[in-house]
Amino acid sequence: MNNTATNSTTCPTVRKQIGKTTYIVRVHFSQTAKETMEDKIKRLLREEVHKM
């Protein structure tokens, strides 16, 4: 596993264990993003529905 840190600030972390595997997800947000998280989720949902 790669333990390389990209910056010195801490970010929210979510741990989820499924069976014998533990997944660690670190969350970070871009300071230069052009869309909000809500807009991004809506866009992804629209694209997914369009594919159906």
Phi, psi and omega in degrees: 000140181271123181253031182286128177269136180268337176205172185269353180275150178276151178231157178302140181233136176243130176248134179222126178256126176237111185064232180264006182254130176254124179259132177242120181244123177258133185254132173217154182236140179286135176283345183249017182298145181265348180226153178283167178298320178299315179298320180296314180298316178299317179298315179297319178295317178300317179296321180293318179295320180298327180289335186288000000 
